[in-house]
Amino acid sequence: ILSKELNIPVVPVAIKGAYKAMPYKAIFPRPLSKIMISFDTPIYPEKYTSDELTVLVKEKITKMIGS
């Protein structure tokens, strides 16, 4: 909603491996765990509604996590 109101692009970001590195209730992260952070191209909000923008960003993040 802020992106749409302020006309600021949204950059989809996906984080893979964080749960394996630091599982729920763990006190310390597992050593030598790999965490990958992926950035996609910015999405400019001017041609989308807030709902369309939300769906598009979720789809892009889902694709990045699945790959």
N, CA, C, O and CB atoms as a CASP TS submission, in Angstrom:
PFRMAT TS
TARGET T0000
AUTHOR 0000-0000-0000
METHOD Language model
MODEL 1
PARENT N/A
ATOM      1  N   ILE     1       0.837  -1.193   0.000  1.00  0.00           N
ATOM      2  CA  ILE     1       0.000   0.000   0.000  1.00  0.00           C
ATOM      3  C   ILE     1       0.880   1.254   0.000  1.00  0.00           C
ATOM      4  O   ILE     1       0.603   2.212  -0.721  1.00  0.00           O
ATOM      5  CB  ILE     1      -0.951   0.000   1.224  1.00  0.00           C
ATOM      6  N   LEU     2       1.941   1.241   0.813  1.00  0.00           N
ATOM      7  CA  LEU     2       2.840   2.398   0.835  1.00  0.00           C
ATOM      8  C   LEU     2       3.521   2.599  -0.513  1.00  0.00           C
ATOM      9  O   LEU     2       3.683   3.728  -0.977  1.00  0.00           O
ATOM     10  CB  LEU     2       3.894   2.233   1.930  1.00  0.00           C
ATOM     11  N   SER     3       3.914   1.499  -1.130  1.00  0.00           N
ATOM     12  CA  SER     3       4.551   1.589  -2.437  1.00  0.00           C
ATOM     13  C   SER     3       3.629   2.269  -3.441  1.00  0.00           C
ATOM     14  O   SER     3       4.057   3.119  -4.221  1.00  0.00           O
ATOM     15  CB  SER     3       4.947   0.198  -2.937  1.00  0.00           C
ATOM     16  N   LYS     4       2.380   1.888  -3.409  1.00  0.00           N
ATOM     17  CA  LYS     4       1.396   2.456  -4.329  1.00  0.00           C
ATOM     18  C   LYS     4       1.139   3.929  -4.020  1.00  0.00           C
ATOM     19  O   LYS     4       1.107   4.760  -4.928  1.00  0.00           O
ATOM     20  CB  LYS     4       0.084   1.667  -4.261  1.00  0.00           C
ATOM     21  N   GLU     5       0.957   4.248  -2.762  1.00  0.00           N
ATOM     22  CA  GLU     5       0.652   5.630  -2.373  1.00  0.00           C
ATOM     23  C   GLU     5       1.818   6.580  -2.625  1.00  0.00           C
ATOM     24  O   GLU     5       1.613   7.726  -3.024  1.00  0.00           O
ATOM     25  CB  GLU     5       0.267   5.680  -0.908  1.00  0.00           C
ATOM     26  N   LEU     6       3.051   6.102  -2.390  1.00  0.00           N
ATOM     27  CA  LEU     6       4.224   6.961  -2.538  1.00  0.00           C
ATOM     28  C   LEU     6       4.934   6.778  -3.873  1.00  0.00           C
ATOM     29  O   LEU     6       5.930   7.446  -4.149  1.00  0.00           O
ATOM     30  CB  LEU     6       5.192   6.697  -1.420  1.00  0.00           C
ATOM     31  N   ASN     7       4.412   5.859  -4.711  1.00  0.00           N
ATOM     32  CA  ASN     7       4.987   5.561  -6.016  1.00  0.00           C
ATOM     33  C   ASN     7       6.464   5.159  -5.913  1.00  0.00           C
ATOM     34  O   ASN     7       7.318   5.687  -6.624  1.00  0.00           O
ATOM     35  CB  ASN     7       4.839   6.766  -6.934  1.00  0.00           C
ATOM     36  N   ILE     8       6.738   4.221  -5.021  1.00  0.00           N
ATOM     37  CA  ILE     8       8.084   3.704  -4.790  1.00  0.00           C
ATOM     38  C   ILE     8       8.116   2.251  -5.262  1.00  0.00           C
ATOM     39  O   ILE     8       7.218   1.479  -4.926  1.00  0.00           O
ATOM     40  CB  ILE     8       8.493   3.822  -3.273  1.00  0.00           C
ATOM     41  N   PRO     9       9.134   1.865  -6.036  1.00  0.00           N
ATOM     42  CA  PRO     9       9.185   0.487  -6.519  1.00  0.00           C
ATOM     43  C   PRO     9       9.377  -0.524  -5.386  1.00  0.00           C
ATOM     44  O   PRO     9       9.971  -0.228  -4.350  1.00  0.00           O
ATOM     45  CB  PRO     9      10.305   0.339  -7.530  1.00  0.00           C
ATOM     46  N   VAL    10       8.851  -1.727  -5.624  1.00  0.00           N
ATOM     47  CA  VAL    10       8.992  -2.833  -4.681  1.00  0.00           C
ATOM     48  C   VAL    10      10.037  -3.780  -5.250  1.00  0.00           C
ATOM     49  O   VAL    10       9.971  -4.142  -6.425  1.00  0.00           O
ATOM     50  CB  VAL    10       7.620  -3.570  -4.433  1.00  0.00           C
ATOM     51  N   VAL    11      11.003  -4.187  -4.426  1.00  0.00           N
ATOM     52  CA  VAL    11      12.008  -5.153  -4.852  1.00  0.00           C
ATOM     53  C   VAL    11      11.706  -6.470  -4.142  1.00  0.00           C
ATOM     54  O   VAL    11      11.874  -6.567  -2.926  1.00  0.00           O
ATOM     55  CB  VAL    11      13.467  -4.649  -4.537  1.00  0.00           C
ATOM     56  N   PRO    12      11.259  -7.496  -4.894  1.00  0.00           N
ATOM     57  CA  PRO    12      11.004  -8.794  -4.273  1.00  0.00           C
ATOM     58  C   PRO    12      12.306  -9.431  -3.780  1.00  0.00           C
ATOM     59  O   PRO    12      13.302  -9.458  -4.502  1.00  0.00           O
ATOM     60  CB  PRO    12      10.297  -9.733  -5.267  1.00  0.00           C
ATOM     61  N   VAL    13      12.289  -9.937  -2.556  1.00  0.00           N
ATOM     62  CA  VAL    13      13.460 -10.562  -1.944  1.00  0.00           C
ATOM     63  C   VAL    13      13.050 -11.912  -1.387  1.00  0.00           C
ATOM     64  O   VAL    13      12.025 -12.028  -0.715  1.00  0.00           O
ATOM     65  CB  VAL    13      14.067  -9.661  -0.827  1.00  0.00           C
ATOM     66  N   ALA    14      13.861 -12.947  -1.669  1.00  0.00           N
ATOM     67  CA  ALA    14      13.603 -14.288  -1.152  1.00  0.00           C
ATOM     68  C   ALA    14      14.799 -14.733  -0.310  1.00  0.00           C
ATOM     69  O   ALA    14      15.950 -14.511  -0.687  1.00  0.00           O
ATOM     70  CB  ALA    14      13.333 -15.296  -2.315  1.00  0.00           C
ATOM     71  N   ILE    15      14.519 -15.357   0.820  1.00  0.00           N
ATOM     72  CA  ILE    15      15.569 -15.875   1.703  1.00  0.00           C
ATOM     73  C   ILE    15      15.386 -17.374   1.816  1.00  0.00           C
ATOM     74  O   ILE    15      14.333 -17.846   2.247  1.00  0.00           O
ATOM     75  CB  ILE    15      15.528 -15.195   3.115  1.00  0.00           C
ATOM     76  N   LYS    16      16.419 -18.133   1.428  1.00  0.00           N
ATOM     77  CA  LYS    16      16.370 -19.586   1.484  1.00  0.00           C
ATOM     78  C   LYS    16      17.422 -20.089   2.475  1.00  0.00           C
ATOM     79  O   LYS    16      18.551 -19.598   2.499  1.00  0.00           O
ATOM     80  CB  LYS    16      16.597 -20.202   0.075  1.00  0.00           C
ATOM     81  N   GLY    17      17.039 -21.070   3.289  1.00  0.00           N
ATOM     82  CA  GLY    17      17.982 -21.704   4.190  1.00  0.00           C
ATOM     83  C   GLY    17      18.005 -21.145   5.599  1.00  0.00           C
ATOM     84  O   GLY    17      18.720 -21.669   6.454  1.00  0.00           O
ATOM     85  N   ALA    18      17.251 -20.109   5.859  1.00  0.00           N
ATOM     86  CA  ALA    18      17.277 -19.482   7.187  1.00  0.00           C
ATOM     87  C   ALA    18      16.719 -20.415   8.258  1.00  0.00           C
ATOM     88  O   ALA    18      17.233 -20.450   9.376  1.00  0.00           O
ATOM     89  CB  ALA    18      16.481 -18.173   7.173  1.00  0.00           C
ATOM     90  N   TYR    19      15.679 -21.164   7.930  1.00  0.00           N
ATOM     91  CA  TYR    19      15.088 -22.060   8.933  1.00  0.00           C
ATOM     92  C   TYR    19      16.042 -23.206   9.269  1.00  0.00           C
ATOM     93  O   TYR    19      16.136 -23.614  10.427  1.00  0.00           O
ATOM     94  CB  TYR    19      13.743 -22.623   8.429  1.00  0.00           C
ATOM     95  N   LYS    20      16.745 -23.723   8.268  1.00  0.00           N
ATOM     96  CA  LYS    20      17.720 -24.793   8.538  1.00  0.00           C
ATOM     97  C   LYS    20      18.884 -24.272   9.374  1.00  0.00           C
ATOM     98  O   LYS    20      19.420 -24.986  10.221  1.00  0.00           O
ATOM     99  CB  LYS    20      18.248 -25.390   7.217  1.00  0.00           C
ATOM    100  N   ALA    21      19.265 -23.033   9.132  1.00  0.00           N
ATOM    101  CA  ALA    21      20.382 -22.449   9.872  1.00  0.00           C
ATOM    102  C   ALA    21      20.015 -22.127  11.312  1.00  0.00           C
ATOM    103  O   ALA    21      20.857 -22.224  12.204  1.00  0.00           O
ATOM    104  CB  ALA    21      20.864 -21.195   9.178  1.00  0.00           C
ATOM    105  N   MET    22      18.771 -21.747  11.546  1.00  0.00           N
ATOM    106  CA  MET    22      18.343 -21.365  12.889  1.00  0.00           C
ATOM    107  C   MET    22      16.922 -21.853  13.102  1.00  0.00           C
ATOM    108  O   MET    22      15.978 -21.068  13.009  1.00  0.00           O
ATOM    109  CB  MET    22      18.438 -19.824  13.099  1.00  0.00           C
ATOM    110  N   PRO    23      16.750 -23.166  13.393  1.00  0.00           N
ATOM    111  CA  PRO    23      15.404 -23.711  13.586  1.00  0.00           C
ATOM    112  C   PRO    23      14.699 -23.078  14.789  1.00  0.00           C
ATOM    113  O   PRO    23      15.322 -22.467  15.657  1.00  0.00           O
ATOM    114  CB  PRO    23      15.473 -25.227  13.765  1.00  0.00           C
ATOM    115  N   TYR    24      13.395 -23.248  14.802  1.00  0.00           N
ATOM    116  CA  TYR    24      12.567 -22.743  15.886  1.00  0.00           C
ATOM    117  C   TYR    24      13.062 -23.286  17.221  1.00  0.00           C
ATOM    118  O   TYR    24      13.353 -24.476  17.337  1.00  0.00           O
ATOM    119  CB  TYR    24      11.092 -23.120  15.664  1.00  0.00           C
ATOM    120  N   LYS    25      13.158 -22.438  18.210  1.00  0.00           N
ATOM    121  CA  LYS    25      13.605 -22.735  19.568  1.00  0.00           C
ATOM    122  C   LYS    25      15.091 -23.041  19.682  1.00  0.00           C
ATOM    123  O   LYS    25      15.544 -23.426  20.761  1.00  0.00           O
ATOM    124  CB  LYS    25      12.833 -23.883  20.101  1.00  0.00           C
ATOM    125  N   ALA    26      15.857 -22.889  18.630  1.00  0.00           N
ATOM    126  CA  ALA    26      17.307 -23.084  18.718  1.00  0.00           C
ATOM    127  C   ALA    26      17.917 -21.876  19.412  1.00  0.00           C
ATOM    128  O   ALA    26      17.457 -20.746  19.241  1.00  0.00           O
ATOM    129  CB  ALA    26      17.942 -23.293  17.302  1.00  0.00           C
ATOM    130  N   ILE    27      18.940 -22.126  20.184  1.00  0.00           N
ATOM    131  CA  ILE    27      19.613 -21.029  20.892  1.00  0.00           C
ATOM    132  C   ILE    27      20.705 -20.422  20.020  1.00  0.00           C
ATOM    133  O   ILE    27      20.917 -19.209  20.022  1.00  0.00           O
ATOM    134  CB  ILE    27      20.213 -21.526  22.225  1.00  0.00           C
ATOM    135  N   PHE    28      21.394 -21.282  19.274  1.00  0.00           N
ATOM    136  CA  PHE    28      22.462 -20.827  18.392  1.00  0.00           C
ATOM    137  C   PHE    28      22.223 -21.358  16.982  1.00  0.00           C
ATOM    138  O   PHE    28      21.622 -22.419  16.814  1.00  0.00           O
ATOM    139  CB  PHE    28      23.845 -21.281  18.921  1.00  0.00           C
ATOM    140  N   PRO    29      22.687 -20.635  15.974  1.00  0.00           N
ATOM    141  CA  PRO    29      22.556 -21.146  14.601  1.00  0.00           C
ATOM    142  C   PRO    29      23.472 -22.342  14.373  1.00  0.00           C
ATOM    143  O   PRO    29      24.489 -22.500  15.049  1.00  0.00           O
ATOM    144  CB  PRO    29      22.876 -20.038  13.580  1.00  0.00           C
ATOM    145  N   ARG    30      23.098 -23.176  13.417  1.00  0.00           N
ATOM    146  CA  ARG    30      23.927 -24.325  13.067  1.00  0.00           C
ATOM    147  C   ARG    30      25.165 -23.820  12.323  1.00  0.00           C
ATOM    148  O   ARG    30      25.061 -22.961  11.448  1.00  0.00           O
ATOM    149  CB  ARG    30      23.126 -25.357  12.198  1.00  0.00           C
ATOM    150  N   PRO    31      26.334 -24.357  12.673  1.00  0.00           N
ATOM    151  CA  PRO    31      27.554 -23.898  11.992  1.00  0.00           C
ATOM    152  C   PRO    31      27.571 -24.311  10.529  1.00  0.00           C
ATOM    153  O   PRO    31      27.046 -25.359  10.154  1.00  0.00           O
ATOM    154  CB  PRO    31      28.793 -24.447  12.694  1.00  0.00           C
ATOM    155  N   LEU    32      28.179 -23.474   9.719  1.00  0.00           N
ATOM    156  CA  LEU    32      28.369 -23.696   8.288  1.00  0.00           C
ATOM    157  C   LEU    32      27.079 -23.858   7.503  1.00  0.00           C
ATOM    158  O   LEU    32      27.088 -24.455   6.426  1.00  0.00           O
ATOM    159  CB  LEU    32      29.209 -24.896   8.086  1.00  0.00           C
ATOM    160  N   SER    33      25.983 -23.346   8.011  1.00  0.00           N
ATOM    161  CA  SER    33      24.717 -23.367   7.281  1.00  0.00           C
ATOM    162  C   SER    33      24.747 -22.300   6.198  1.00  0.00           C
ATOM    163  O   SER    33      25.254 -21.197   6.402  1.00  0.00           O
ATOM    164  CB  SER    33      23.513 -23.144   8.240  1.00  0.00           C
ATOM    165  N   LYS    34      24.193 -22.650   5.043  1.00  0.00           N
ATOM    166  CA  LYS    34      24.155 -21.693   3.941  1.00  0.00           C
ATOM    167  C   LYS    34      22.793 -21.011   3.888  1.00  0.00           C
ATOM    168  O   LYS    34      21.749 -21.660   3.947  1.00  0.00           O
ATOM    169  CB  LYS    34      24.461 -22.390   2.600  1.00  0.00           C
ATOM    170  N   ILE    35      22.834 -19.712   3.776  1.00  0.00           N
ATOM    171  CA  ILE    35      21.621 -18.913   3.602  1.00  0.00           C
ATOM    172  C   ILE    35      21.788 -18.140   2.299  1.00  0.00           C
ATOM    173  O   ILE    35      22.794 -17.463   2.088  1.00  0.00           O
ATOM    174  CB  ILE    35      21.370 -17.940   4.832  1.00  0.00           C
ATOM    175  N   MET    36      20.787 -18.251   1.431  1.00  0.00           N
ATOM    176  CA  MET    36      20.819 -17.542   0.153  1.00  0.00           C
ATOM    177  C   MET    36      19.784 -16.431   0.146  1.00  0.00           C
ATOM    178  O   MET    36      18.632 -16.638   0.530  1.00  0.00           O
ATOM    179  CB  MET    36      20.573 -18.512  -1.018  1.00  0.00           C
ATOM    180  N   ILE    37      20.198 -15.268  -0.286  1.00  0.00           N
ATOM    181  CA  ILE    37      19.284 -14.134  -0.422  1.00  0.00           C
ATOM    182  C   ILE    37      19.260 -13.760  -1.898  1.00  0.00           C
ATOM    183  O   ILE    37      20.301 -13.487  -2.497  1.00  0.00           O
ATOM    184  CB  ILE    37      19.724 -12.908   0.483  1.00  0.00           C
ATOM    185  N   SER    38      18.061 -13.751  -2.479  1.00  0.00           N
ATOM    186  CA  SER    38      17.897 -13.434  -3.903  1.00  0.00           C
ATOM    187  C   SER    38      17.054 -12.168  -4.051  1.00  0.00           C
ATOM    188  O   SER    38      16.051 -11.981  -3.363  1.00  0.00           O
ATOM    189  CB  SER    38      17.237 -14.624  -4.667  1.00  0.00           C
ATOM    190  N   PHE    39      17.489 -11.311  -4.964  1.00  0.00           N
ATOM    191  CA  PHE    39      16.766 -10.082  -5.267  1.00  0.00           C
ATOM    192  C   PHE    39      16.270 -10.158  -6.708  1.00  0.00           C
ATOM    193  O   PHE    39      17.003 -10.591  -7.597  1.00  0.00           O
ATOM    194  CB  PHE    39      17.669  -8.824  -5.047  1.00  0.00           C
ATOM    195  N   ASP    40      15.050  -9.748  -6.935  1.00  0.00           N
ATOM    196  CA  ASP    40      14.496  -9.695  -8.284  1.00  0.00           C
ATOM    197  C   ASP    40      14.477  -8.241  -8.745  1.00  0.00           C
ATOM    198  O   ASP    40      14.817  -7.335  -7.983  1.00  0.00           O
ATOM    199  CB  ASP    40      13.063 -10.318  -8.332  1.00  0.00           C
ATOM    200  N   THR    41      14.088  -8.030  -9.969  1.00  0.00           N
ATOM    201  CA  THR    41      14.028  -6.668 -10.502  1.00  0.00           C
ATOM    202  C   THR    41      12.910  -5.878  -9.819  1.00  0.00           C
ATOM    203  O   THR    41      11.901  -6.461  -9.421  1.00  0.00           O
ATOM    204  CB  THR    41      13.812  -6.693 -12.033  1.00  0.00           C
ATOM    205  N   PRO    42      13.072  -4.577  -9.681  1.00  0.00           N
ATOM    206  CA  PRO    42      12.038  -3.755  -9.043  1.00  0.00           C
ATOM    207  C   PRO    42      10.733  -3.777  -9.836  1.00  0.00           C
ATOM    208  O   PRO    42      10.732  -3.866 -11.064  1.00  0.00           O
ATOM    209  CB  PRO    42      12.529  -2.314  -8.890  1.00  0.00           C
ATOM    210  N   ILE    43       9.637  -3.694  -9.112  1.00  0.00           N
ATOM    211  CA  ILE    43       8.315  -3.603  -9.725  1.00  0.00           C
ATOM    212  C   ILE    43       7.792  -2.197  -9.446  1.00  0.00           C
ATOM    213  O   ILE    43       7.636  -1.796  -8.292  1.00  0.00           O
ATOM    214  CB  ILE    43       7.330  -4.713  -9.167  1.00  0.00           C
ATOM    215  N   TYR    44       7.526  -1.462 -10.508  1.00  0.00           N
ATOM    216  CA  TYR    44       7.034  -0.094 -10.367  1.00  0.00           C
ATOM    217  C   TYR    44       5.512  -0.109 -10.259  1.00  0.00           C
ATOM    218  O   TYR    44       4.839  -0.691 -11.110  1.00  0.00           O
ATOM    219  CB  TYR    44       7.490   0.785 -11.563  1.00  0.00           C
ATOM    220  N   PRO    45       4.965   0.519  -9.230  1.00  0.00           N
ATOM    221  CA  PRO    45       3.547   0.364  -8.895  1.00  0.00           C
ATOM    222  C   PRO    45       2.554   1.164  -9.728  1.00  0.00           C
ATOM    223  O   PRO    45       1.349   0.944  -9.605  1.00  0.00           O
ATOM    224  CB  PRO    45       3.359   0.726  -7.502  1.00  0.00           C
ATOM    225  N   GLU    46       3.010   2.071 -10.558  1.00  0.00           N
ATOM    226  CA  GLU    46       2.055   2.970 -11.211  1.00  0.00           C
ATOM    227  C   GLU    46       1.049   2.278 -12.114  1.00  0.00           C
ATOM    228  O   GLU    46      -0.046   2.806 -12.309  1.00  0.00           O
ATOM    229  CB  GLU    46       2.794   3.975 -12.006  1.00  0.00           C
ATOM    230  N   LYS    47       1.374   1.113 -12.676  1.00  0.00           N
ATOM    231  CA  LYS    47       0.416   0.456 -13.567  1.00  0.00           C
ATOM    232  C   LYS    47      -0.359  -0.683 -12.903  1.00  0.00           C
ATOM    233  O   LYS    47      -1.031  -1.449 -13.594  1.00  0.00           O
ATOM    234  CB  LYS    47       1.136  -0.074 -14.772  1.00  0.00           C
ATOM    235  N   TYR    48      -0.278  -0.805 -11.590  1.00  0.00           N
ATOM    236  CA  TYR    48      -0.981  -1.864 -10.850  1.00  0.00           C
ATOM    237  C   TYR    48      -1.825  -1.276  -9.731  1.00  0.00           C
ATOM    238  O   TYR    48      -1.524  -0.204  -9.206  1.00  0.00           O
ATOM    239  CB  TYR    48       0.021  -2.877 -10.273  1.00  0.00           C
ATOM    240  N   THR    49      -2.892  -1.993  -9.371  1.00  0.00           N
ATOM    241  CA  THR    49      -3.624  -1.643  -8.150  1.00  0.00           C
ATOM    242  C   THR    49      -2.847  -2.242  -6.978  1.00  0.00           C
ATOM    243  O   THR    49      -1.929  -3.035  -7.186  1.00  0.00           O
ATOM    244  CB  THR    49      -5.124  -2.173  -8.187  1.00  0.00           C
ATOM    245  N   SER    50      -3.203  -1.874  -5.763  1.00  0.00           N
ATOM    246  CA  SER    50      -2.514  -2.424  -4.584  1.00  0.00           C
ATOM    247  C   SER    50      -2.650  -3.942  -4.525  1.00  0.00           C
ATOM    248  O   SER    50      -1.685  -4.638  -4.207  1.00  0.00           O
ATOM    249  CB  SER    50      -3.072  -1.798  -3.294  1.00  0.00           C
ATOM    250  N   ASP    51      -3.831  -4.456  -4.827  1.00  0.00           N
ATOM    251  CA  ASP    51      -4.047  -5.904  -4.792  1.00  0.00           C
ATOM    252  C   ASP    51      -3.249  -6.618  -5.878  1.00  0.00           C
ATOM    253  O   ASP    51      -2.664  -7.671  -5.624  1.00  0.00           O
ATOM    254  CB  ASP    51      -5.533  -6.220  -4.949  1.00  0.00           C
ATOM    255  N   GLU    52      -3.217  -6.059  -7.080  1.00  0.00           N
ATOM    256  CA  GLU    52      -2.446  -6.662  -8.166  1.00  0.00           C
ATOM    257  C   GLU    52      -0.955  -6.664  -7.838  1.00  0.00           C
ATOM    258  O   GLU    52      -0.253  -7.635  -8.123  1.00  0.00           O
ATOM    259  CB  GLU    52      -2.698  -5.914  -9.483  1.00  0.00           C
ATOM    260  N   LEU    53      -0.481  -5.593  -7.249  1.00  0.00           N
ATOM    261  CA  LEU    53       0.917  -5.479  -6.863  1.00  0.00           C
ATOM    262  C   LEU    53       1.269  -6.535  -5.816  1.00  0.00           C
ATOM    263  O   LEU    53       2.323  -7.164  -5.901  1.00  0.00           O
ATOM    264  CB  LEU    53       1.214  -4.070  -6.326  1.00  0.00           C
ATOM    265  N   THR    54       0.402  -6.730  -4.841  1.00  0.00           N
ATOM    266  CA  THR    54       0.623  -7.741  -3.801  1.00  0.00           C
ATOM    267  C   THR    54       0.717  -9.133  -4.412  1.00  0.00           C
ATOM    268  O   THR    54       1.618  -9.902  -4.078  1.00  0.00           O
ATOM    269  CB  THR    54      -0.507  -7.699  -2.756  1.00  0.00           C
ATOM    270  N   VAL    55      -0.200  -9.452  -5.295  1.00  0.00           N
ATOM    271  CA  VAL    55      -0.206 -10.773  -5.942  1.00  0.00           C
ATOM    272  C   VAL    55       1.056 -10.962  -6.776  1.00  0.00           C
ATOM    273  O   VAL    55       1.673 -12.026  -6.728  1.00  0.00           O
ATOM    274  CB  VAL    55      -1.461 -10.942  -6.830  1.00  0.00           C
ATOM    275  N   LEU    56       1.444  -9.951  -7.533  1.00  0.00           N
ATOM    276  CA  LEU    56       2.627 -10.040  -8.384  1.00  0.00           C
ATOM    277  C   LEU    56       3.897 -10.261  -7.564  1.00  0.00           C
ATOM    278  O   LEU    56       4.728 -11.097  -7.917  1.00  0.00           O
ATOM    279  CB  LEU    56       2.765  -8.777  -9.224  1.00  0.00           C
ATOM    280  N   VAL    57       4.045  -9.518  -6.481  1.00  0.00           N
ATOM    281  CA  VAL    57       5.225  -9.667  -5.624  1.00  0.00           C
ATOM    282  C   VAL    57       5.251 -11.059  -4.993  1.00  0.00           C
ATOM    283  O   VAL    57       6.305 -11.693  -4.952  1.00  0.00           O
ATOM    284  CB  VAL    57       5.240  -8.578  -4.523  1.00  0.00           C
ATOM    285  N   LYS    58       4.112 -11.542  -4.501  1.00  0.00           N
ATOM    286  CA  LYS    58       4.049 -12.883  -3.913  1.00  0.00           C
ATOM    287  C   LYS    58       4.418 -13.952  -4.936  1.00  0.00           C
ATOM    288  O   LYS    58       5.132 -14.899  -4.607  1.00  0.00           O
ATOM    289  CB  LYS    58       2.648 -13.156  -3.354  1.00  0.00           C
ATOM    290  N   GLU    59       3.941 -13.811  -6.172  1.00  0.00           N
ATOM    291  CA  GLU    59       4.262 -14.775  -7.226  1.00  0.00           C
ATOM    292  C   GLU    59       5.753 -14.801  -7.528  1.00  0.00           C
ATOM    293  O   GLU    59       6.342 -15.872  -7.681  1.00  0.00           O
ATOM    294  CB  GLU    59       3.484 -14.449  -8.494  1.00  0.00           C
ATOM    295  N   LYS    60       6.361 -13.626  -7.613  1.00  0.00           N
ATOM    296  CA  LYS    60       7.789 -13.557  -7.905  1.00  0.00           C
ATOM    297  C   LYS    60       8.616 -14.171  -6.777  1.00  0.00           C
ATOM    298  O   LYS    60       9.583 -14.886  -7.040  1.00  0.00           O
ATOM    299  CB  LYS    60       8.213 -12.108  -8.136  1.00  0.00           C
ATOM    300  N   ILE    61       8.245 -13.901  -5.528  1.00  0.00           N
ATOM    301  CA  ILE    61       8.972 -14.473  -4.400  1.00  0.00           C
ATOM    302  C   ILE    61       8.811 -15.986  -4.375  1.00  0.00           C
ATOM    303  O   ILE    61       9.774 -16.706  -4.110  1.00  0.00           O
ATOM    304  CB  ILE    61       8.486 -13.863  -3.079  1.00  0.00           C
ATOM    305  N   THR    62       7.603 -16.477  -4.647  1.00  0.00           N
ATOM    306  CA  THR    62       7.370 -17.910  -4.682  1.00  0.00           C
ATOM    307  C   THR    62       8.232 -18.584  -5.747  1.00  0.00           C
ATOM    308  O   THR    62       8.796 -19.651  -5.505  1.00  0.00           O
ATOM    309  CB  THR    62       5.895 -18.198  -4.937  1.00  0.00           C
ATOM    310  N   LYS    63       8.335 -17.972  -6.914  1.00  0.00           N
ATOM    311  CA  LYS    63       9.188 -18.513  -7.977  1.00  0.00           C
ATOM    312  C   LYS    63      10.646 -18.538  -7.558  1.00  0.00           C
ATOM    313  O   LYS    63      11.353 -19.506  -7.835  1.00  0.00           O
ATOM    314  CB  LYS    63       9.031 -17.694  -9.255  1.00  0.00           C
ATOM    315  N   MET    64      11.105 -17.483  -6.892  1.00  0.00           N
ATOM    316  CA  MET    64      12.503 -17.427  -6.470  1.00  0.00           C
ATOM    317  C   MET    64      12.808 -18.475  -5.418  1.00  0.00           C
ATOM    318  O   MET    64      13.887 -19.068  -5.439  1.00  0.00           O
ATOM    319  CB  MET    64      12.839 -16.046  -5.936  1.00  0.00           C
ATOM    320  N   ILE    65      11.891 -18.716  -4.501  1.00  0.00           N
ATOM    321  CA  ILE    65      12.104 -19.713  -3.459  1.00  0.00           C
ATOM    322  C   ILE    65      12.099 -21.121  -4.047  1.00  0.00           C
ATOM    323  O   ILE    65      12.864 -21.986  -3.620  1.00  0.00           O
ATOM    324  CB  ILE    65      11.031 -19.588  -2.371  1.00  0.00           C
ATOM    325  N   GLY    66      11.231 -21.341  -5.028  1.00  0.00           N
ATOM    326  CA  GLY    66      11.122 -22.669  -5.636  1.00  0.00           C
ATOM    327  C   GLY    66      12.294 -23.040  -6.496  1.00  0.00           C
ATOM    328  O   GLY    66      12.510 -24.225  -6.749  1.00  0.00           O
ATOM    329  N   SER    67      13.065 -22.075  -6.961  1.00  0.00           N
ATOM    330  CA  SER    67      14.172 -22.390  -7.869  1.00  0.00           C
ATOM    331  C   SER    67      15.457 -22.669  -7.150  1.00  0.00           C
ATOM    332  O   SER    67      16.472 -22.948  -7.788  1.00  0.00           O
ATOM    333  CB  SER    67      14.386 -21.275  -8.829  1.00  0.00           C
TER
END
